[in-house]
Amino acid sequence: MLGIIFTTQFISCQKMDTYKTEKFEWDGDATAPEGYPMWIIYPHSFILSDGYEAVIPNDSFMEDGWEGSGRSWSVGESNKAMPDSLKIAWYSYTEDKFYKGNFKMPQEKIYQLFKDGYWIYGVNWEKADKNDDYTKELHKETFSALTVGLAPKGMVVIWATGQNKIEIGRYQAEAVPEGEEADRMWKQIADLSDRPISVKQSIAEFTPEVREEVLNGKISSKKWDDYRLRYPWKVVFNQSLEVYDYHVYFFNSEKFGYRSTNDQASYNKIIMENKSKAVPSAIDLSVKSPNGLKHLIRIDSFDEGEIINSFKNLAGISPNGDITIQINVDESFKEMNVVLKNDFKQIILEKCKTKIFRMDKKAK
């Protein structure tokens, strides 16, 4: 009996430790919103369970925009386990303020994301490097980086980044008060005596919108927190269309899509059923009509203010209600419009940019 208990405990411990020890090839990187520059300073690394530090690039002026994958380069071991925590500090130019934080990471969640990976159609580089076979095929890949997104007021968001990009969590750093610690941090950027001049020059280089926020004391993280709001929404069409490929991009910087293997219907449920998701910024849908013709329905971009406010409007009317993005395409596949609706109201999205492409010449 004791042997059975011991064996069960041993197997359980092995399973528990896998997410702490199994290694993947990944790097740490960082990015900041366009127009709100940041400068990462020491400390700046993901910490692994064994104490190893995966360094995040520093000594650089960042305002890449959250839609980018950030700045990264290979530092130290390429294959490493998932991080247990993150420590980071940075200077926010728009606020003339330093922030720092030490955050516990959801290690098992990150491990599962990397372990599951995602399907993608393209060159399988692992196979290509071994066999000189550069044929495109459907294959599984996984994430290649953990990206740290910085925003005003000490906001920190972390994503698993690759061909797909998935949010891991949001964290709150603390402001560093003026004094010796802030002075030491500034010396990592420039000579302390340059600070008043540098701050003045920075303000002059901000966009008019950001400069107004700075001068009126209206810098906020609300914009980026609004990007992260999730709603139960799905895509439907006004006619019978079969989706066989899709890509969705979100204002919170997430992106996902690509084909499934042999169960496209289950895969499509992510967008064709009401599941909690952030507000989309763009959608590509490859569809097949009943006569076999294939088209690419593309929403190049949703207008940020229009769609975010429309989602909020519908959620305000019915807080627990489902929301539908209805794509109406005419019979000739020449014109389309997009409607956001729930059971109580519908809103025509007049500012989104749309295109339709014919993908083949004849029915099959």
C-alpha positions in Angstrom: 0.0 0.0 0.0 2.8 2.4 0.9 4.5 1.5 -2.4 1.4 2.5 -4.3 1.1 5.8 -2.5 4.8 6.6 -3.0 4.6 5.8 -6.7 1.5 7.9 -7.2 3.2 10.8 -5.4 6.4 10.4 -7.4 4.4 10.5 -10.7 2.4 13.4 -9.5 5.6 15.4 -8.6 7.1 14.5 -12.0 4.0 15.9 -13.8 4.0 19.0 -11.5 7.6 19.8 -12.2 7.4 19.4 -16.0 6.0 22.9 -16.5 8.9 24.3 -14.5 11.7 22.3 -16.2 10.7 21.5 -19.9 12.6 23.8 -22.2 11.6 25.8 -25.3 13.5 28.1 -27.6 12.4 31.7 -26.8 13.6 35.2 -26.0 12.4 38.1 -24.0 11.5 41.3 -25.7 9.6 44.6 -25.0 7.6 47.3 -26.7 5.9 50.6 -25.9 2.9 52.3 -27.4 3.5 54.6 -30.4 3.8 58.2 -29.1 4.5 57.2 -25.5 8.3 56.4 -25.5 9.9 54.3 -22.7 13.4 53.3 -21.8 14.1 50.0 -20.1 16.8 50.1 -17.4 18.2 47.6 -14.9 16.7 45.3 -13.6 15.0 43.8 -16.7 14.7 40.1 -17.0 12.5 37.0 -16.7 13.5 34.8 -13.8 13.3 31.0 -14.2 12.7 28.5 -11.3 16.4 27.6 -11.2 17.4 31.2 -10.9 18.5 31.7 -14.5 17.7 35.1 -15.9 16.4 35.6 -19.4 17.4 39.2 -20.1 15.1 41.7 -21.8 16.8 44.2 -24.2 17.5 47.6 -22.6 19.5 50.7 -23.4 17.0 51.6 -26.2 14.3 54.2 -26.9 11.1 52.4 -27.5 7.8 53.5 -29.0 7.2 50.6 -31.5 3.5 50.3 -30.9 1.8 47.4 -29.1 0.9 45.8 -32.5 4.6 45.1 -33.0 6.5 42.2 -31.5 9.0 44.4 -29.7 12.7 44.5 -29.6 14.6 41.3 -29.0 17.9 39.6 -29.5 19.3 36.3 -28.3 20.9 36.6 -24.9 22.3 33.5 -23.1 20.7 30.1 -23.6 18.3 29.8 -26.5 16.4 26.8 -24.9 15.0 27.5 -21.5 12.1 26.7 -19.2 9.2 29.0 -18.6 9.7 32.0 -16.3 8.6 32.0 -12.7 8.7 35.8 -12.4 9.6 39.1 -14.1 11.5 42.0 -12.7 11.6 45.2 -14.7 12.2 49.0 -14.4 11.8 51.7 -16.9 11.6 55.5 -17.6 8.4 56.9 -19.0 9.2 60.0 -21.0 5.6 61.4 -21.2 5.4 61.3 -17.4 9.0 62.0 -16.6 8.8 59.2 -14.1 10.4 55.8 -13.3 8.5 52.6 -12.7 9.6 49.3 -11.3 7.9 45.9 -10.6 8.6 42.3 -9.7 5.7 40.1 -10.9 4.9 36.5 -10.3 4.3 34.8 -13.7 1.6 32.1 -14.3 4.3 29.6 -15.2 2.0 26.7 -15.8 -0.3 28.7 -18.1 2.7 29.9 -20.2 4.0 26.4 -20.4 0.7 25.1 -21.7 0.6 27.8 -24.4 4.1 26.9 -25.6 3.3 23.2 -25.3 0.1 23.4 -27.3 1.4 25.7 -30.0 -0.7 26.4 -33.1 -1.2 25.3 -36.6 0.2 27.3 -39.5 0.6 26.8 -43.3 4.1 27.6 -44.5 7.6 26.3 -44.6 8.4 23.9 -41.8 11.8 25.2 -41.0 12.7 22.4 -38.6 12.2 19.9 -41.5 13.7 22.2 -44.1 17.0 22.6 -42.2 17.4 18.9 -42.0 16.2 17.8 -45.4 16.5 20.9 -47.6 12.8 20.7 -48.2 11.2 24.1 -48.4 7.7 22.9 -49.5 4.9 24.7 -47.7 2.7 22.5 -45.5 0.3 22.6 -42.6 2.4 22.0 -39.5 2.5 22.9 -35.8 4.7 25.7 -34.4 4.9 27.4 -31.0 5.7 30.8 -29.7 9.2 32.3 -29.9 9.1 35.1 -27.4 7.6 36.5 -24.3 6.8 40.2 -25.0 6.5 42.8 -22.3 4.3 45.7 -23.3 4.7 48.9 -21.3 2.1 51.7 -21.1 1.6 54.9 -19.1 0.9 54.9 -15.3 3.0 51.7 -14.8 0.8 49.4 -16.8 2.5 46.1 -17.9 1.0 43.5 -20.2 2.8 40.3 -21.2 2.1 38.2 -24.4 3.3 34.9 -25.8 4.5 36.0 -29.2 5.0 34.1 -32.5 2.9 33.8 -35.7 0.0 33.9 -33.1 0.0 36.3 -30.1 -1.8 35.6 -26.9 -2.1 37.7 -23.8 -0.8 36.1 -20.6 -1.7 38.8 -18.1 -1.8 42.5 -17.0 0.4 43.8 -14.1 0.8 47.1 -12.3 4.2 48.5 -11.5 4.9 51.1 -8.8 6.2 54.6 -9.4 9.7 55.3 -8.1 9.6 58.5 -6.0 12.1 61.3 -6.6 15.3 60.7 -4.6 18.4 58.6 -4.6 16.8 55.5 -6.4 15.3 57.7 -9.2 18.7 59.5 -9.5 20.5 56.2 -9.9 18.1 55.1 -12.5 18.5 58.3 -14.5 22.2 57.8 -14.5 21.7 54.6 -16.5 20.2 56.8 -19.3 22.2 60.0 -19.2 24.1 62.4 -16.9 21.9 63.6 -14.1 22.4 67.2 -15.0 20.9 66.6 -18.4 17.5 65.6 -17.1 15.7 69.0 -17.2 17.0 69.6 -20.7 16.1 66.1 -21.9 12.6 66.3 -20.5 12.0 69.7 -22.2 13.3 68.3 -25.5 11.1 65.2 -25.2 7.9 67.2 -24.7 8.8 69.2 -27.9 9.0 65.9 -29.9 5.6 64.5 -28.7 2.7 64.5 -31.1 0.2 67.4 -30.6 -2.3 65.0 -29.0 0.2 63.5 -26.6 1.7 66.9 -25.8 -1.8 68.2 -24.9 -2.2 65.2 -22.5 1.2 65.9 -20.9 0.6 69.6 -20.5 -3.0 69.1 -19.1 -2.0 66.2 -16.8 -4.2 63.7 -18.6 -1.8 60.9 -19.2 -3.7 57.6 -18.5 -3.6 53.9 -19.1 -7.4 53.8 -19.8 -6.9 53.5 -23.6 -4.9 50.3 -23.3 -7.1 48.9 -20.6 -10.1 49.4 -22.9 -8.2 47.5 -25.6 -8.2 44.5 -23.1 -11.9 44.4 -22.5 -13.4 41.2 -23.6 -16.9 40.5 -25.0 -18.7 37.3 -26.1 -18.9 37.8 -29.9 -19.0 35.9 -33.1 -18.9 36.4 -36.9 -22.0 35.5 -39.1 -22.8 36.1 -42.8 -26.0 37.1 -44.5 -25.6 34.1 -46.8 -24.3 30.5 -46.6 -20.5 30.6 -46.6 -18.0 28.1 -45.4 -14.9 29.5 -43.7 -11.8 27.5 -44.4 -9.1 29.9 -43.2 -9.0 33.1 -41.1 -6.8 35.6 -39.4 -8.0 37.9 -36.6 -6.1 40.9 -35.2 -7.1 42.7 -32.0 -6.6 46.1 -30.5 -5.0 44.5 -27.4 -2.3 43.2 -29.7 -3.4 39.6 -29.8 -3.6 37.8 -33.1 -4.6 34.3 -34.1 -5.9 32.2 -36.9 -4.5 29.8 -39.5 -6.0 26.5 -40.6 -6.9 23.5 -38.6 -5.9 20.0 -39.6 -8.8 17.7 -40.1 -11.4 19.4 -37.9 -12.0 22.8 -39.4 -15.5 23.1 -37.9 -14.2 22.8 -34.3 -11.4 25.2 -35.2 -13.8 27.8 -36.6 -15.8 27.8 -33.3 -13.3 30.4 -32.0 -14.8 33.0 -34.3 -18.1 31.5 -35.4 -19.4 31.0 -31.8 -19.9 33.5 -29.0 -16.6 33.2 -27.1 -15.0 35.9 -25.0 -12.5 37.9 -27.0 -11.0 41.4 -27.2 -12.3 43.8 -29.8 -11.0 43.0 -33.3 -8.9 45.6 -35.2 -8.9 43.6 -38.5 -10.2 40.3 -39.9 -9.4 38.2 -42.9 -11.8 35.4 -43.8 -11.2 32.9 -46.6 -14.7 31.6 -47.6 -16.3 29.2 -50.1 -19.8 29.8 -51.4 -22.3 27.0 -52.1 -21.3 27.0 -55.8 -17.7 26.2 -54.8 -16.2 29.7 -55.6 -13.6 31.0 -53.1 -13.3 34.6 -51.9 -11.2 36.5 -49.4 -13.4 38.8 -47.3 -11.1 41.3 -45.7 -11.8 44.0 -43.1 -8.5 45.8 -43.4 -9.2 47.9 -40.3 -12.0 48.8 -38.0 -12.2 52.4 -36.9 -10.9 52.3 -33.3 -13.3 54.8 -31.8 -16.3 53.5 -33.7 -16.0 49.8 -32.9 -14.8 50.1 -29.3 -17.6 52.5 -28.5 -20.1 50.3 -30.3 -19.1 47.2 -28.3 -19.4 49.3 -25.1 -22.8 50.6 -26.2 -24.2 47.1 -26.8 -22.7 45.7 -23.6 -24.2 48.6 -21.7 -27.7 47.7 -23.1 -27.3 44.0 -22.4 -24.3 43.3 -20.0 -24.5 39.5 -20.3 -25.7 39.4 -23.9 -24.0 38.0 -27.0 -22.7 40.3 -29.7 -22.6 39.5 -33.4 -20.4 40.9 -36.2 -22.6 40.4 -39.2 -20.9 40.6 -42.6 -23.3 41.3 -45.4 -22.0 40.4 -48.9 -24.1 40.9 -52.1 -24.7 38.0 -54.5 -21.9 39.2 -56.9 -19.3 39.5 -54.1 -18.7 43.1 -55.1 -20.0 45.0 -52.1 -20.2 44.4 -48.4 -21.0 46.1 -45.1 -20.5 45.2 -41.5 -23.1 45.4 -38.7 -22.5 45.0 -35.0 -25.6 43.9 -33.1 -27.2 42.2 -30.1 -30.8 41.2 -29.4 -31.7 44.8 -28.7 -29.8 47.0 -31.1 -27.7 47.0 -34.3 -25.0 49.5 -35.3 -23.8 49.8 -38.9 -20.0 50.2 -38.8 -19.6 52.9 -41.5 -15.9 53.7 -41.0 -14.3 50.2 -41.4 -12.3 49.6 -44.5 -13.3 46.5 -46.4 -12.2 44.5 -49.5 -13.3 41.4 -51.3 -11.0 39.3 -53.5 -11.9 36.4 -55.9 -9.5 33.5 -55.1 -10.3 31.3 -58.0 -11.7 31.6 -61.6 -14.3 28.9 -61.7 -16.4 26.6 -59.6 -15.1 23.3 -58.5 
